[in-house]
């Protein structure tokens, strides 16, 4: 590696520049020729310098392939890469892009807003009996229907017994211990003829006497106040 010779014919206008270039190359060659490694033959030194040059070239190529800018094209769904050496690459992102939209069904309506937030609304009258909680279905099944026979078994007291169980067990007693349900009814009265032939008016306990009277002629008079 004693010198560098180019097999080119240069024009006059190019000779000065070529001379400067050759001077630089000769200086570089002189620097390389001055490299000595103890125990390494000259031919091996040249191979070492060649491998060093190849390594420098690979490093420069890798630096040129470095990433300079990244952008994303929403319309084309492409990831665009620009390298330091000016090369541009486009990557198709369609397989990785999931675009969701809302939909409506018989039971609910799913909505995706501009912020890509997903929400759902239940349609009116869409909740069926089978969609209800099991406990709520049991309460509905055990409801008391108006004007329906057999409701006594569905009315439960605080002790868990039904109205029918209370009646069957004889637990529905009044204050005097008599069977049945007793209640004081105001405004209810009745007439009866006693064994002595007198007319009697019966009223509930502690109820006010009804406005009946017998006049001097023996007529029964009802007074409206």
Buried (B, 14 or more C-beta within 10 A) or exposed (E): EEEEEEEEEEEEEEEEEEEEEBEEBEEEBEEBBEEEEEEEEEEEBEEEBEEEEEEEEEEEEEEEEEEBEEEEEEEEBBBBBBBEEEEEEEEEBEEEEEEEEEEEEEEEBBEBEEEEEEEEEEEEEEEEEEEEEEEEEEEEEEEEEEEEEEBBEBBBEEEEBBBBBBBEEEEEEEEEEEEEEEEEEEEEBEEEEEEEEEEEEEBEEEBEEBEEEEEEEEEEEEEEE
